[in-house]
Amino acid sequence: MKKYILILSVLFAFISCEEENIVFDSENGQTLASFSESSILLATPAEGASTMVDVFVTTKADSDRTISLEVDPSSTATADQYTISGLTIPAGAFQTTLTITSNFDALPELGRANLVLNLVDVSGPNNDLVLTDTPLELALFRECPITPGDWVINMTDSYGDGWQTSDGDGGDGLTITLNDGTIFEVGLCSPYAAAAGTFLGDGECTPNNGSEGTVTITIPEGTESIEWFFPGDNFGEIGFEIISPDGNVAGGYESADAGLLTIDYCK
């Protein structure tokens, strides 16, 4: 008798496990929707620029479905600075490709317009919809050809003891990387660490006044792109401005966060 009870118990357990095994249903199951990207930098020349982002869903339908988006309150971009198309998922498909186009004339002359988009809805017969809470963040900014010649960087330190950037005693300088691999590094010398200071491309710190200093770097003809990176400001004392060969202030910094700088090559 115990033998038969054991067999029945095992059989019952097997059947129970089979019933709990969930098989994904791509037609009638729960629909998950999300962006394929989370952040995009969209450099915009005078003729405008576009970028493409997919919206994925996990179920398909027999009819077209429409994606609904909302502009997050944190956005600074205005409606005339961009357009969005491709909001329809075709029947039988699991995705659509959004095309986001930026308008050069409407973008600010300096800085970025930040566009933050949230997924709100995917229309269709399936109401069991789950949307990811990860928005799509786009930084829209003007992009103009880089003017070759002498670029001047005027540097200051309000305390007068040079720059303390990525290190509390000194640290790295402002790094300028050209698309051909050329690297310049500039900053005010710190008396506390040999590695911090005015780097003129040779990696050596040139002694200078701890309150202010000027460096000139030469950008050659044919330079297509430049990355300007600032490592940080440990004590909120650092400032600098970047002057283009035309004599215009193309960018700068004053006690802001570390990271890539946006330079206005259109000035």
C-alpha positions, 0 to 999 in steps of 0.5 A: 500500500505504501508503494502505491501511495508513493507513486501517486504522490510523485505523479501528483507533484509532477502534474502540479509542476507542469501546471505551474510552468508558464509559457510566454504568449506573444499574441495574448500575453502581457505586453512589455514596452521599452525604448532601445536606448536611454540617452543620445547626444544629437549634434545638429549642423545647419541642415538639421540632424536625425537619430533613430530609436526603436520601441520594442513590444513583446506581443504582436497584434493583427492591426496597427498600434500607436505609440503614445509619448509624453515630454517629461517636465524635466525637459528644456527643449521646446516644441519647435526644436524637434519633430518625432515620427514613426509612432506606429507599430505595423500589424504583426510586428514587435517594434517601430523605429522612431525618427527624432529630427532636431532643428538647428535654427531653433536650438540655443546658440550655446549649450544644449536643449534636453529632451526627455521622453516617457512611454505612455501607452501602446494602443491595441486590443491588449490592455495588459500593458507594462511600460518600463519607467526608463525615459529616453533622454536626448541632448540636442545642440548645434554643431558647426565646422571647427575653426582651425587656428589658435584657441586661447584658454583663460584659467582662474582659481579663486583661492589662488593656489592653482587647480585641484581637479581629480585629486584634492592636491592637484589632479588632471587638467582640462584634456582636449583630444582631437580626432587625429589622436592629438591630446592637449592638457591644460590647467593651473599648476598646484603647489601640492602635487607635481601632476597638476598644472599647465600642460602644454602638450609635453606633459610638464607643469609650467609654473605660473601664478596660482590665481590665473593663467593663459594657454594657447593651443593650435587646432590644425586644418582638417580637424573634424571633431574635438573632445573637451573633458574636464575632470572636476573641481574639488573645492569649487574654485576653478574657472576658465573660458575657451576663446575661438580664433575669431575671438568669441567665447565658445565655452567655459566653466565655473564650479560646474560638474565634471565631464564633457564640455559643450563647445559652440563652434558656431560662434 
